[in-house]
Amino acid sequence: METKIFPCSPESLALAKQTIEAGEVVAFHTETVYGLGANAFSDEAVLKIFALKGRPADNPLIVHVHKEYDISPLIDGEPPYAAALRKAFLPGPLTMVYPSTGKVSKYVSCGLNTLAIRVPSSPTAQEFLKAVDLPIAAPSANLSKHVSPVTAKHVFDDFDGKIGLILDGGACSGGIESTVLDCTGEVPQILREGLVTREMIARVAGVCGVYRPKTGERPKSPGMAYKHYSPRCKTAYFTREELEKAVVCYREEEKSGSPCFLCESEVCAILGDYSTLDLGGSPEEMARRLYALLRKGEGEATLLIGVEPQEKGGVMAGVLNRMRRAFGAEHGTKES
């Protein structure tokens, strides 16, 4: 199979519609990361996503719809706070989890009685979703556990010869996946942190919790696996307070390989002549750069050394979640 990359146009949208209706998958741009999409009503099409990615069968998918799509047949009710949140943040990087009516393929939610729905703001995504006019199940368009894609080239690198079409909308502006919010209870709860923060949600809904999964529990949301978003090279992870240890680790690797630091701008300045990849200075900049730099690092370094940024709240909660999982350090500093 030849993998073609096309910008969004009447011709490429017609091809995308034809591809989806034939039960195949299309990779498409969103404001967060590229998605690997298929008809959410089709068991066969949804299962192709899992097979292509090598995705665990218990890891649920998000359904994407255009901003005018009527989701009421798909969900079994909506609390008042959810309607207010939709008005405040959609289209945008917020996925909302509702009780499901079971209209989409059972494989989308992996046996859960809920459905995660997202309305992306990317013009490419909106045009694609309007062209097909179907709910599109779509995880990130990368092989399972690999770094999420933020350019069409990243998708091509993982799926060349495996899918037919990538709709190119340029580099993703957000850079990390959407916030996933459980809207099935009296109080909204964040299942996966992202660019729409707990503070932003609480300002609209009055309150917002953060769900902490229990050991051995089935995932309620994508992105809850321990090691995820991972580069294909050796990794090590240190806090800012452990910077001297990180330098020792770098020098040891330098004897036989090519180490590189991944860290915020302030730490890059401290490290001077050491090889570094600069995440930037602001939380939004770090979110936008993270996945692209993880992909760059895996191609250039034998050991990628992450140094955790100092800031912790707001958007940084999502950045740190992805960074710790990428380095296998969600529960503490760890080398791999």
C-alpha positions in Angstrom: 0.0 0.0 0.0 1.3 3.5 -0.9 0.9 6.1 1.8 -0.1 9.5 0.4 0.2 12.8 2.2 -2.2 15.5 0.9 -3.2 18.9 2.2 -6.8 19.5 2.9 -8.6 20.1 -0.4 -11.9 19.1 -2.1 -10.1 16.3 -3.8 -8.3 14.9 -0.7 -11.5 15.3 1.4 -13.4 13.3 -1.2 -10.7 10.6 -1.0 -10.9 10.6 2.8 -14.7 10.2 2.7 -14.3 7.3 0.2 -11.6 5.7 2.4 -13.7 5.9 5.6 -16.8 4.6 3.9 -14.8 1.6 2.6 -14.0 0.7 6.2 -10.4 1.9 6.1 -8.5 4.4 8.3 -7.4 8.0 7.6 -4.7 9.9 9.6 -5.7 13.6 10.1 -4.4 16.7 11.8 -5.9 18.1 15.0 -4.8 21.0 17.1 -3.2 18.6 19.7 -1.7 15.6 17.8 -2.5 13.7 14.6 -5.3 11.1 14.9 -5.7 7.7 13.2 -9.4 7.7 12.4 -12.1 5.2 11.4 -15.9 4.9 11.3 -16.9 4.6 14.9 -20.1 2.7 13.9 -18.1 -0.1 12.3 -16.6 -3.0 14.4 -14.3 -4.0 11.6 -13.0 -0.5 11.0 -12.4 0.2 14.7 -10.6 -3.1 15.1 -8.3 -2.0 12.3 -7.1 0.9 14.4 -6.1 -1.5 17.3 -4.3 -3.8 14.8 -2.4 -1.0 13.1 -1.2 0.6 16.3 -0.6 -2.7 18.2 -2.9 -1.0 20.8 -4.0 -3.0 23.9 -7.6 -4.1 23.7 -8.5 -2.5 27.0 -7.4 1.0 26.0 -10.6 3.0 25.0 -10.8 5.3 22.0 -12.1 8.9 21.6 -14.8 9.6 19.1 -14.3 12.9 17.1 -17.2 14.9 15.6 -17.6 18.2 13.8 -19.0 21.1 15.7 -22.5 20.8 14.2 -22.8 17.1 14.8 -25.7 16.1 17.0 -24.3 13.9 19.8 -27.6 13.3 21.6 -28.2 9.9 20.0 -24.8 8.7 21.2 -25.0 9.8 24.9 -27.4 8.9 27.7 -28.0 12.4 29.2 -25.8 15.3 30.1 -25.4 17.2 33.4 -25.8 21.0 33.3 -22.1 21.6 34.0 -21.2 19.5 30.9 -23.4 21.8 28.6 -21.6 24.8 30.1 -18.2 23.3 29.5 -19.1 22.5 25.9 -20.1 26.1 25.4 -16.9 27.4 27.0 -14.3 25.1 25.5 -15.5 23.4 22.3 -14.3 23.2 19.6 -11.0 22.7 21.4 -8.7 20.3 23.2 -11.2 18.9 25.7 -12.6 15.3 25.5 -15.8 14.7 27.5 -16.9 11.3 28.7 -20.6 10.6 28.9 -22.8 7.6 29.6 -23.1 5.8 26.3 -26.3 4.7 24.5 -24.3 1.9 22.8 -24.8 3.2 19.3 -21.2 3.1 18.3 -19.0 0.0 18.0 -18.6 -1.8 21.3 -14.8 -1.8 20.6 -14.6 2.0 20.9 -15.1 1.9 24.7 -13.5 -1.5 25.3 -16.5 -2.8 27.2 -17.1 0.3 29.3 -20.6 1.8 29.5 -19.2 5.3 28.6 -18.2 7.2 25.5 -15.5 9.8 25.1 -16.4 12.6 22.6 -14.1 15.4 21.3 -14.8 18.3 18.9 -11.3 19.4 17.6 -10.8 23.0 16.6 -8.3 22.3 13.8 -9.7 23.5 10.5 -8.4 20.3 8.8 -10.1 18.1 11.4 -13.4 20.1 11.1 -13.4 19.8 7.3 -12.6 16.1 7.4 -15.3 15.4 10.0 -17.9 17.5 8.1 -17.0 15.7 4.8 -17.6 12.2 6.3 -20.4 13.4 8.7 -19.8 10.4 11.0 -18.4 10.0 14.5 -14.7 9.0 13.9 -12.9 6.9 16.5 -9.3 8.1 16.6 -6.4 7.6 18.9 -3.1 9.3 18.2 -1.6 8.3 14.9 1.5 6.5 16.2 2.5 2.9 17.0 1.4 2.0 20.5 3.7 3.4 23.2 5.7 5.4 20.7 5.9 9.2 20.8 2.7 10.9 19.6 2.9 12.5 16.2 2.7 16.3 15.8 3.5 16.4 12.0 2.4 14.4 9.0 6.0 13.2 8.7 5.8 11.6 12.2 2.7 9.7 11.1 4.4 8.6 7.9 7.4 7.4 9.8 5.2 5.0 11.8 2.7 4.0 9.1 4.4 4.2 5.8 2.9 1.4 3.6 0.3 0.6 6.3 -2.3 3.3 5.7 -3.4 5.0 2.5 -4.0 8.6 3.4 -2.6 11.3 5.7 -4.4 14.7 5.7 -1.7 17.2 6.4 -2.6 20.3 8.4 0.9 21.3 9.3 2.5 21.1 12.8 0.1 20.7 15.7 -0.1 23.9 17.7 -1.1 22.3 21.1 1.4 19.5 21.1 -0.1 17.2 23.8 -3.3 15.3 23.7 -6.6 16.7 24.9 -7.8 16.8 28.5 -10.1 14.0 29.1 -13.0 14.8 31.5 -15.4 12.4 33.1 -18.9 14.0 33.0 -20.8 11.0 34.3 -21.1 12.1 37.9 -22.2 15.1 39.9 -18.8 16.6 39.7 -16.5 16.6 36.6 -13.2 14.6 37.1 -10.1 14.9 35.0 -9.0 11.5 33.7 -6.1 12.8 31.6 -4.6 16.2 32.0 -4.0 18.5 29.0 -4.3 22.0 27.8 -7.7 22.7 29.3 -6.7 22.7 33.0 -8.4 21.8 36.2 -8.5 25.5 37.1 -10.1 26.5 33.8 -12.8 23.8 34.2 -13.5 24.7 37.8 -14.1 28.3 36.8 -17.0 27.2 34.6 -18.3 24.1 36.5 -17.6 25.5 40.0 -15.5 22.4 41.0 -13.3 19.9 39.3 -11.7 16.7 40.6 -8.7 14.7 39.3 -9.1 11.0 39.1 -6.3 8.9 40.4 -6.3 5.3 39.0 -5.9 2.4 41.4 -3.3 -0.3 40.7 -4.6 -3.0 38.3 -7.7 -1.0 37.4 -8.8 -1.0 33.8 -8.1 2.3 32.0 -11.0 4.7 31.9 -9.2 6.9 29.4 -6.5 6.8 26.8 -3.0 7.7 28.0 -3.2 6.0 31.4 -0.7 3.3 30.6 2.5 3.5 32.8 5.1 3.9 30.0 3.7 5.7 27.0 4.8 8.3 24.5 8.2 6.7 24.6 11.3 7.4 22.4 13.2 4.5 20.8 16.5 5.1 22.6 17.7 4.6 26.1 16.3 7.2 28.6 17.1 8.5 32.0 15.0 11.0 34.1 16.0 13.4 36.8 14.5 16.2 38.8 16.1 19.7 38.7 17.5 19.0 42.2 19.3 15.9 40.7 21.0 17.9 38.0 24.5 16.9 39.1 23.5 13.2 38.9 22.2 13.9 35.4 25.5 15.3 34.4 27.3 12.3 35.8 25.0 10.1 33.8 25.7 12.1 30.6 29.5 11.8 31.1 29.3 8.1 31.6 27.3 7.6 28.4 29.6 10.0 26.5 32.4 7.4 26.8 30.7 5.1 24.3 27.7 6.9 22.9 25.9 10.2 22.2 23.9 11.5 25.2 21.6 14.5 25.0 19.6 16.4 27.6 15.9 17.3 27.2 15.1 20.2 29.5 13.6 23.7 29.9 15.5 26.8 28.6 16.8 27.8 32.0 18.5 24.4 32.5 19.9 24.5 28.9 21.6 27.7 29.8 23.1 26.2 32.9 24.4 23.1 30.9 26.2 25.3 28.5 28.2 23.2 26.0 26.5 19.9 26.7 24.2 18.6 24.0 20.7 19.8 24.8 17.2 19.9 23.3 15.4 23.0 24.5 11.8 22.5 25.6 11.3 26.3 26.0 10.4 28.6 28.9 6.6 28.6 29.1 4.2 25.7 29.8 2.5 26.2 26.4 5.9 26.3 24.6 6.9 23.1 26.4 3.6 21.4 25.5 4.1 22.4 21.8 7.7 21.2 21.6 7.7 18.0 23.7 6.8 15.3 21.2 8.7 16.8 18.3 11.9 16.9 20.5 11.3 13.4 21.8 11.2 12.2 18.2 14.3 14.3 17.3 16.1 13.0 20.4 15.5 9.3 19.5 17.1 9.9 16.1 20.2 11.7 17.4 21.0 10.3 20.9 21.9 6.9 22.3 20.7 8.2 25.7 18.1 10.9 26.1 18.2 12.4 29.6 15.1 14.2 30.8 15.3 16.9 33.4 12.0 17.7 34.9 10.9 21.3 34.6 10.4 23.3 37.9 6.8 24.5 37.3 4.1 22.1 38.2 0.5 23.6 38.0 -1.9 24.4 35.2 -0.8 23.3 31.7 2.4 21.9 33.2 0.4 19.1 34.9 -0.3 17.7 31.4 3.3 18.3 30.2 4.7 16.5 33.2 2.3 13.6 32.9 3.5 13.0 29.3 7.1 13.6 30.1 7.2 11.2 33.1 5.4 8.5 31.1 7.7 9.0 28.1 10.7 8.4 30.4 9.0 5.6 32.4 9.3 7.8 35.5 5.6 8.5 36.4 6.2 7.1 39.9 9.7 8.5 40.5 13.1 8.9 38.8 14.1 5.9 36.7 16.6 5.0 34.1 15.5 2.6 31.2 
